[in-house]
Amino acid sequence: MKDWPLWEVFIRSKNGLEHRHCGSLHASDAKMALENARDVYTRRNEGVSIWVVPSSQITASNPDENGELFEPAADKAYRHPTFYNLPDEVKHM
């Protein structure tokens, strides 16, 4: 178990639209990671989908570079359509 890779676990709940990170676990392969994730993170039947990703395959941004990475989007108002009125029938926007 010492040499087993670390896996990140993402669960989509019954009433959710997206997968959320819920934790990490060690497993020898993807099949074992899925089974362990099911046993550990969905004990109360709250999940409808599980993703497991090897931690070594995740690339994250550097918090020290947030300004450089995220500020250019601030000048593009069209990316944040907060000025549109949506009808009540439109859900999950």
The first five atom37 places (N, CA, C, CB, O) and aatype in JSON, in Angstrom:
{
  "aatype": [12, 11, 3, 17, 14, 10, 17, 6, 19, 13, 9, 1, 15, 11, 2, 7, 10, 6, 8, 1, 8, 4, 7, 15, 10, 8, 0, 15, 3, 0, 11, 12, 0, 10, 6, 2, 0, 1, 3, 19, 18, 16, 1, 1, 2, 6, 7, 19, 15, 9, 17, 19, 19, 14, 15, 15, 5, 9, 16, 0, 15, 2, 14, 3, 6, 2, 7, 6, 10, 13, 6, 14, 0, 0, 3, 11, 0, 18, 1, 8, 14, 16, 13, 18, 2, 10, 14, 3, 6, 19, 11, 8, 12],
  "atom_mask": [
    [1, 1, 1, 1, 1],
    [1, 1, 1, 1, 1],
    [1, 1, 1, 1, 1],
    [1, 1, 1, 1, 1],
    [1, 1, 1, 1, 1],
    [1, 1, 1, 1, 1],
    [1, 1, 1, 1, 1],
    [1, 1, 1, 1, 1],
    [1, 1, 1, 1, 1],
    [1, 1, 1, 1, 1],
    [1, 1, 1, 1, 1],
    [1, 1, 1, 1, 1],
    [1, 1, 1, 1, 1],
    [1, 1, 1, 1, 1],
    [1, 1, 1, 1, 1],
    [1, 1, 1, 0, 1],
    [1, 1, 1, 1, 1],
    [1, 1, 1, 1, 1],
    [1, 1, 1, 1, 1],
    [1, 1, 1, 1, 1],
    [1, 1, 1, 1, 1],
    [1, 1, 1, 1, 1],
    [1, 1, 1, 0, 1],
    [1, 1, 1, 1, 1],
    [1, 1, 1, 1, 1],
    [1, 1, 1, 1, 1],
    [1, 1, 1, 1, 1],
    [1, 1, 1, 1, 1],
    [1, 1, 1, 1, 1],
    [1, 1, 1, 1, 1],
    [1, 1, 1, 1, 1],
    [1, 1, 1, 1, 1],
    [1, 1, 1, 1, 1],
    [1, 1, 1, 1, 1],
    [1, 1, 1, 1, 1],
    [1, 1, 1, 1, 1],
    [1, 1, 1, 1, 1],
    [1, 1, 1, 1, 1],
    [1, 1, 1, 1, 1],
    [1, 1, 1, 1, 1],
    [1, 1, 1, 1, 1],
    [1, 1, 1, 1, 1],
    [1, 1, 1, 1, 1],
    [1, 1, 1, 1, 1],
    [1, 1, 1, 1, 1],
    [1, 1, 1, 1, 1],
    [1, 1, 1, 0, 1],
    [1, 1, 1, 1, 1],
    [1, 1, 1, 1, 1],
    [1, 1, 1, 1, 1],
    [1, 1, 1, 1, 1],
    [1, 1, 1, 1, 1],
    [1, 1, 1, 1, 1],
    [1, 1, 1, 1, 1],
    [1, 1, 1, 1, 1],
    [1, 1, 1, 1, 1],
    [1, 1, 1, 1, 1],
    [1, 1, 1, 1, 1],
    [1, 1, 1, 1, 1],
    [1, 1, 1, 1, 1],
    [1, 1, 1, 1, 1],
    [1, 1, 1, 1, 1],
    [1, 1, 1, 1, 1],
    [1, 1, 1, 1, 1],
    [1, 1, 1, 1, 1],
    [1, 1, 1, 1, 1],
    [1, 1, 1, 0, 1],
    [1, 1, 1, 1, 1],
    [1, 1, 1, 1, 1],
    [1, 1, 1, 1, 1],
    [1, 1, 1, 1, 1],
    [1, 1, 1, 1, 1],
    [1, 1, 1, 1, 1],
    [1, 1, 1, 1, 1],
    [1, 1, 1, 1, 1],
    [1, 1, 1, 1, 1],
    [1, 1, 1, 1, 1],
    [1, 1, 1, 1, 1],
    [1, 1, 1, 1, 1],
    [1, 1, 1, 1, 1],
    [1, 1, 1, 1, 1],
    [1, 1, 1, 1, 1],
    [1, 1, 1, 1, 1],
    [1, 1, 1, 1, 1],
    [1, 1, 1, 1, 1],
    [1, 1, 1, 1, 1],
    [1, 1, 1, 1, 1],
    [1, 1, 1, 1, 1],
    [1, 1, 1, 1, 1],
    [1, 1, 1, 1, 1],
    [1, 1, 1, 1, 1],
    [1, 1, 1, 1, 1],
    [1, 1, 1, 1, 1]
  ],
  "atom_positions": [
    [[0.82, -1.19, 0.0], [0.0, 0.0, 0.0], [0.86, 1.25, 0.0], [-0.94, 0.0, 1.2], [0.44, 2.29, -0.49]],
    [[2.05, 1.15, 0.54], [2.95, 2.3, 0.59], [3.24, 2.85, -0.8], [4.24, 1.93, 1.29], [3.39, 4.06, -0.97]],
    [[3.33, 1.97, -1.8], [3.67, 2.38, -3.15], [2.46, 2.66, -4.03], [4.52, 1.34, -3.79], [2.61, 3.03, -5.2]],
    [[1.25, 2.47, -3.5], [0.06, 2.72, -4.3], [-0.07, 4.21, -4.57], [-1.2, 2.19, -3.59], [0.2, 5.03, -3.69]],
    [[-0.48, 4.56, -5.79], [-0.63, 5.99, -6.11], [-1.82, 6.62, -5.38], [-0.79, 6.16, -7.63], [-2.76, 5.94, -4.96]],
    [[-1.75, 7.92, -5.25], [-2.82, 8.7, -4.64], [-3.82, 9.08, -5.73], [-2.26, 9.98, -3.93], [-3.43, 9.51, -6.82]],
    [[-5.09, 8.93, -5.43], [-6.18, 9.26, -6.36], [-7.04, 10.35, -5.75], [-7.04, 8.0, -6.7], [-7.3, 10.34, -4.55]],
    [[-7.48, 11.29, -6.57], [-8.42, 12.33, -6.15], [-9.82, 11.86, -6.53], [-8.09, 13.73, -6.8], [-10.03, 11.32, -7.62]],
    [[-10.78, 12.06, -5.63], [-12.14, 11.54, -5.82], [-13.11, 12.7, -5.99], [-12.56, 10.64, -4.61], [-13.12, 13.65, -5.21]],
    [[-13.93, 12.6, -7.03], [-14.96, 13.59, -7.33], [-16.3, 12.86, -7.4], [-14.66, 14.36, -8.67], [-16.42, 11.83, -8.06]],
    [[-17.3, 13.4, -6.71], [-18.63, 12.78, -6.65], [-19.67, 13.76, -7.17], [-18.98, 12.33, -5.19], [-19.62, 14.95, -6.87]],
    [[-20.61, 13.25, -7.96], [-21.79, 14.04, -8.34], [-22.95, 13.53, -7.53], [-22.09, 13.95, -9.88], [-23.26, 12.34, -7.56]],
    [[-23.59, 14.41, -6.81], [-24.71, 14.01, -5.97], [-25.99, 13.92, -6.79], [-24.9, 15.0, -4.81], [-26.04, 14.36, -7.93]],
    [[-27.02, 13.34, -6.19], [-28.3, 13.16, -6.88], [-28.91, 14.48, -7.31], [-29.26, 12.41, -5.99], [-29.52, 14.56, -8.38]],
    [[-28.75, 15.5, -6.51], [-29.35, 16.79, -6.85], [-28.33, 17.78, -7.38], [-30.03, 17.37, -5.63], [-28.61, 18.97, -7.44]],
    [[-27.15, 17.31, -7.77], [-26.12, 18.2, -8.29], [-25.94, 18.07, -9.78], [0.0, 0.0, 0.0], [-26.31, 17.07, -10.4]],
    [[-25.35, 19.11, -10.36], [-25.09, 19.11, -11.79], [-23.62, 18.9, -12.11], [-25.56, 20.4, -12.41], [-23.26, 18.63, -13.25]],
    [[-22.77, 19.02, -11.11], [-21.34, 18.9, -11.34], [-20.71, 17.97, -10.32], [-20.68, 20.28, -11.29], [-21.27, 17.72, -9.25]],
    [[-19.56, 17.48, -10.66], [-18.79, 16.66, -9.73], [-18.03, 17.58, -8.79], [-17.81, 15.69, -10.49], [-17.53, 18.63, -9.22]],
    [[-17.92, 17.22, -7.53], [-17.19, 17.99, -6.53], [-16.12, 17.13, -5.9], [-18.15, 18.55, -5.45], [-16.32, 15.94, -5.64]],
    [[-15.0, 17.75, -5.67], [-13.9, 17.02, -5.03], [-14.31, 16.72, -3.6], [-12.56, 17.84, -5.07], [-14.75, 17.61, -2.87]],
    [[-14.17, 15.46, -3.19], [-14.58, 15.1, -1.83], [-13.44, 14.47, -1.03], [-15.75, 14.15, -1.87], [-13.59, 14.24, 0.17]],
    [[-12.32, 14.18, -1.67], [-11.21, 13.63, -0.91], [-10.22, 12.89, -1.78], [0.0, 0.0, 0.0], [-10.27, 12.93, -3.0]],
    [[-9.32, 12.21, -1.1], [-8.26, 11.45, -1.77], [-8.16, 10.07, -1.14], [-6.9, 12.2, -1.68], [-8.58, 9.86, 0.0]],
    [[-7.59, 9.14, -1.89], [-7.34, 7.81, -1.35], [-6.22, 7.14, -2.13], [-8.63, 6.94, -1.41], [-5.89, 7.55, -3.25]],
    [[-5.64, 6.13, -1.54], [-4.6, 5.34, -2.21], [-5.24, 4.07, -2.74], [-3.42, 5.01, -1.24], [-6.06, 3.45, -2.07]],
    [[-4.87, 3.69, -3.96], [-5.36, 2.45, -4.57], [-4.35, 1.98, -5.6], [-6.77, 2.65, -5.22], [-3.58, 2.78, -6.14]],
    [[-4.36, 0.69, -5.86], [-3.39, 0.12, -6.79], [-3.7, 0.45, -8.25], [-3.33, -1.37, -6.62], [-2.79, 0.54, -9.07]],
    [[-5.01, 0.63, -8.58], [-5.39, 0.94, -9.95], [-6.73, 1.67, -9.94], [-5.47, -0.35, -10.82], [-7.33, 1.88, -8.89]],
    [[-7.19, 2.07, -11.13], [-8.43, 2.85, -11.24], [-9.65, 2.08, -10.74], [-8.64, 3.27, -12.68], [-10.52, 2.65, -10.09]],
    [[-9.72, 0.79, -11.05], [-10.87, -0.01, -10.6], [-10.95, -0.04, -9.08], [-10.77, -1.45, -11.15], [-12.03, 0.15, -8.51]],
    [[-9.83, -0.27, -8.45], [-9.81, -0.3, -6.98], [-10.13, 1.09, -6.43], [-8.44, -0.79, -6.46], [-10.81, 1.21, -5.41]],
    [[-9.64, 2.13, -7.08], [-9.92, 3.5, -6.62], [-11.42, 3.79, -6.69], [-9.14, 4.52, -7.46], [-11.97, 4.4, -5.78]],
    [[-12.07, 3.37, -7.77], [-13.53, 3.56, -7.89], [-14.29, 2.82, -6.79], [-14.03, 3.08, -9.26], [-15.18, 3.37, -6.15]],
    [[-13.92, 1.57, -6.57], [-14.6, 0.78, -5.55], [-14.38, 1.35, -4.16], [-14.12, -0.66, -5.59], [-15.31, 1.44, -3.36]],
    [[-13.15, 1.75, -3.86], [-12.87, 2.34, -2.55], [-13.58, 3.69, -2.39], [-11.36, 2.52, -2.35], [-14.09, 3.99, -1.32]],
    [[-13.61, 4.48, -3.45], [-14.31, 5.77, -3.39], [-15.79, 5.57, -3.12], [-14.11, 6.55, -4.7], [-16.39, 6.3, -2.33]],
    [[-16.38, 4.57, -3.78], [-17.8, 4.27, -3.53], [-18.01, 3.9, -2.07], [-18.28, 3.11, -4.45], [-18.95, 4.39, -1.44]],
    [[-17.15, 3.04, -1.54], [-17.31, 2.58, -0.16], [-17.08, 3.7, 0.86], [-16.35, 1.44, 0.11], [-17.77, 3.75, 1.88]],
    [[-16.14, 4.56, 0.58], [-15.78, 5.59, 1.56], [-16.65, 6.84, 1.44], [-14.32, 5.97, 1.39], [-17.06, 7.41, 2.46]],
    [[-16.93, 7.29, 0.21], [-17.56, 8.6, 0.03], [-19.03, 8.56, -0.35], [-16.82, 9.34, -1.02], [-19.66, 9.62, -0.41]],
    [[-19.61, 7.4, -0.6], [-21.04, 7.35, -0.95], [-21.78, 6.32, -0.11], [-21.23, 7.04, -2.44], [-22.58, 5.55, -0.64]],
    [[-21.52, 6.3, 1.17], [-22.13, 5.29, 2.05], [-23.63, 5.47, 2.22], [-21.47, 5.32, 3.39], [-24.32, 4.52, 2.59]],
    [[-24.14, 6.66, 1.97], [-25.56, 6.93, 2.21], [-26.34, 7.08, 0.9], [-25.73, 8.19, 3.05], [-27.37, 7.74, 0.87]],
    [[-25.85, 6.46, -0.17], [-26.51, 6.53, -1.48], [-26.67, 7.94, -2.01], [-27.86, 5.87, -1.4], [-27.63, 8.22, -2.74]],
    [[-25.76, 8.85, -1.65], [-25.91, 10.22, -2.12], [-25.3, 10.48, -3.48], [-25.31, 11.15, -1.13], [-25.56, 11.53, -4.08]],
    [[-24.5, 9.57, -4.0], [-23.82, 9.81, -5.26], [-24.48, 9.12, -6.44], [0.0, 0.0, 0.0], [-25.1, 8.07, -6.29]],
    [[-24.35, 9.73, -7.62], [-24.83, 9.1, -8.85], [-23.69, 8.9, -9.85], [-25.95, 9.95, -9.48], [-23.86, 8.21, -10.86]],
    [[-22.54, 9.51, -9.59], [-21.4, 9.37, -10.47], [-20.12, 9.62, -9.68], [-21.51, 10.34, -11.68], [-20.07, 10.5, -8.82]],
    [[-19.09, 8.84, -9.99], [-17.79, 8.99, -9.31], [-16.71, 9.12, -10.37], [-17.5, 7.78, -8.37], [-16.68, 8.37, -11.35]],
    [[-15.84, 10.08, -10.18], [-14.62, 10.2, -10.98], [-13.44, 9.98, -10.05], [-14.52, 11.59, -11.7], [-13.44, 10.49, -8.93]],
    [[-12.45, 9.23, -10.49], [-11.19, 9.11, -9.78], [-10.08, 9.5, -10.75], [-10.97, 7.66, -9.2], [-10.08, 9.06, -11.9]],
    [[-9.16, 10.32, -10.29], [-8.08, 10.83, -11.12], [-6.78, 10.67, -10.37], [-8.32, 12.32, -11.51], [-6.69, 11.06, -9.2]],
    [[-5.76, 10.11, -11.02], [-4.47, 10.03, -10.33], [-3.98, 11.44, -9.99], [-3.42, 9.29, -11.21], [-3.94, 12.32, -10.85]],
    [[-3.61, 11.64, -8.75], [-3.15, 12.98, -8.32], [-2.0, 13.47, -9.16], [-2.74, 12.95, -6.85], [-1.86, 14.67, -9.4]],
    [[-1.16, 12.55, -9.6], [0.0, 12.93, -10.41], [-0.39, 13.52, -11.76], [0.91, 11.73, -10.62], [0.44, 14.14, -12.42]],
    [[-1.64, 13.32, -12.2], [-2.09, 13.83, -13.49], [-2.78, 15.19, -13.4], [-3.03, 12.83, -14.11], [-3.2, 15.73, -14.42]],
    [[-2.89, 15.74, -12.21], [-3.55, 17.04, -12.03], [-2.5, 18.14, -12.07], [-4.34, 17.08, -10.69], [-1.48, 18.08, -11.38]],
    [[-2.76, 19.14, -12.89], [-1.9, 20.31, -12.96], [-2.69, 21.48, -12.39], [-1.43, 20.59, -14.43], [-3.81, 21.75, -12.82]],
    [[-2.1, 22.15, -11.42], [-2.8, 23.25, -10.74], [-2.08, 24.56, -10.97], [-2.92, 22.97, -9.23], [-0.87, 24.6, -11.2]],
    [[-2.83, 25.64, -10.91], [-2.23, 26.96, -11.02], [-1.49, 27.3, -9.74], [-3.31, 28.03, -11.33], [-1.77, 26.74, -8.67]],
    [[-0.56, 28.21, -9.85], [0.22, 28.67, -8.71], [-0.5, 29.86, -8.07], [1.66, 29.07, -9.14], [-0.73, 30.86, -8.75]],
    [[-0.88, 29.79, -6.79], [-1.59, 30.9, -6.15], [-0.8, 32.21, -6.19], [-1.89, 30.55, -4.7], [-1.4, 33.29, -6.16]],
    [[0.51, 32.15, -6.26], [1.32, 33.37, -6.34], [1.18, 34.07, -7.68], [2.78, 33.04, -6.08], [1.55, 35.24, -7.81]],
    [[0.65, 33.38, -8.68], [0.49, 33.95, -10.02], [-0.97, 34.24, -10.36], [1.09, 33.02, -11.05], [-1.3, 34.39, -11.54]],
    [[-1.84, 34.31, -9.37], [-3.26, 34.54, -9.62], [-3.52, 35.81, -10.4], [-4.02, 34.58, -8.32], [-4.37, 35.82, -11.29]],
    [[-2.83, 36.88, -10.08], [-3.03, 38.14, -10.78], [-2.79, 38.0, -12.26], [0.0, 0.0, 0.0], [-3.62, 38.41, -13.07]],
    [[-1.68, 37.44, -12.63], [-1.33, 37.25, -14.04], [-2.3, 36.32, -14.75], [0.08, 36.71, -14.17], [-2.62, 36.52, -15.92]],
    [[-2.76, 35.32, -14.04], [-3.61, 34.31, -14.66], [-5.05, 34.75, -14.82], [-3.55, 33.05, -13.85], [-5.68, 34.46, -15.84]],
    [[-5.61, 35.44, -13.82], [-7.04, 35.72, -13.81], [-7.42, 37.16, -14.16], [-7.59, 35.39, -12.48], [-8.55, 37.39, -14.58]],
    [[-6.55, 38.11, -14.0], [-6.93, 39.51, -14.26], [-7.25, 39.82, -15.71], [-5.83, 40.4, -13.81], [-8.11, 40.66, -15.95]],
    [[-6.62, 39.2, -16.71], [-6.99, 39.54, -18.09], [-8.46, 39.34, -18.4], [-6.17, 38.72, -19.04], [-8.99, 40.02, -19.29]],
    [[-9.14, 38.45, -17.72], [-10.56, 38.21, -17.98], [-11.44, 39.34, -17.46], [-11.0, 36.9, -17.33], [-12.59, 39.46, -17.89]],
    [[-10.94, 40.18, -16.58], [-11.76, 41.25, -16.0], [-12.18, 42.27, -17.04], [-10.99, 41.94, -14.88], [-13.19, 42.94, -16.86]],
    [[-11.42, 42.41, -18.14], [-11.78, 43.41, -19.15], [-12.71, 42.85, -20.24], [-10.51, 43.96, -19.79], [-12.95, 43.51, -21.24]],
    [[-13.21, 41.66, -20.05], [-14.1, 41.03, -21.04], [-15.48, 40.81, -20.41], [-13.51, 39.67, -21.53], [-15.81, 39.72, -19.95]],
    [[-16.26, 41.87, -20.4], [-17.58, 41.83, -19.76], [-18.5, 40.78, -20.37], [-18.25, 43.18, -19.85], [-19.36, 40.24, -19.68]],
    [[-18.31, 40.49, -21.64], [-19.18, 39.51, -22.3], [-19.03, 38.11, -21.72], [-18.89, 39.48, -23.79], [-19.9, 37.26, -21.94]],
    [[-17.96, 37.85, -21.0], [-17.79, 36.52, -20.39], [-18.65, 36.35, -19.14], [-16.32, 36.3, -20.04], [-18.83, 35.23, -18.66]],
    [[-19.17, 37.43, -18.63], [-20.0, 37.39, -17.42], [-21.32, 38.09, -17.73], [-19.28, 38.07, -16.2], [-21.48, 39.27, -17.4]],
    [[-22.25, 37.39, -18.36], [-23.49, 38.03, -18.83], [-24.47, 38.32, -17.69], [-24.15, 37.15, -19.86], [-25.6, 37.83, -17.71]],
    [[-24.04, 39.1, -16.74], [-24.91, 39.42, -15.6], [-25.96, 40.46, -15.95], [-24.08, 39.91, -14.44], [-26.88, 40.7, -15.17]],
    [[-25.83, 41.07, -17.11], [-26.78, 42.13, -17.49], [-27.94, 41.6, -18.32], [-26.06, 43.21, -18.27], [-28.77, 42.38, -18.78]],
    [[-28.01, 40.28, -18.53], [-29.13, 39.68, -19.24], [-30.21, 39.27, -18.25], [-28.67, 38.47, -20.07], [-29.91, 38.8, -17.15]],
    [[-31.46, 39.45, -18.64], [-32.58, 38.95, -17.85], [-32.98, 37.58, -18.38], [-33.79, 39.94, -17.88], [-33.31, 37.43, -19.56]],
    [[-32.94, 36.58, -17.52], [-33.3, 35.22, -17.92], [-34.72, 34.91, -17.49], [-32.32, 34.2, -17.32], [-35.13, 35.26, -16.38]],
    [[-35.48, 34.25, -18.36], [-36.83, 33.85, -17.96], [-36.77, 32.8, -16.84], [-37.6, 33.29, -19.17], [-35.78, 32.08, -16.71]],
    [[-37.81, 32.75, -16.05], [-37.86, 31.79, -14.94], [-37.77, 30.35, -15.4], [-39.13, 31.99, -14.16], [-37.35, 29.48, -14.64]],
    [[-38.16, 30.08, -16.66], [-38.13, 28.7, -17.17], [-36.7, 28.2, -17.38], [-38.9, 28.62, -18.49], [-36.47, 26.99, -17.42]],
    [[-35.74, 29.11, -17.52], [-34.36, 28.72, -17.74], [-33.76, 28.34, -16.39], [-33.55, 29.87, -18.44], [-33.66, 29.18, -15.49]],
    [[-33.37, 27.11, -16.26], [-32.83, 26.63, -15.0], [-31.36, 26.27, -15.16], [-33.62, 25.42, -14.49], [-30.9, 26.0, -16.27]],
    [[-30.64, 26.26, -14.07], [-29.24, 25.82, -14.02], [-28.32, 26.65, -14.9], [-29.14, 24.37, -14.43], [-27.47, 26.1, -15.59]],
    [[-28.48, 27.94, -14.89], [-27.56, 28.82, -15.61], [-26.54, 29.36, -14.66], [-28.31, 29.97, -16.29], [-25.66, 30.13, -15.07]]
  ]
}
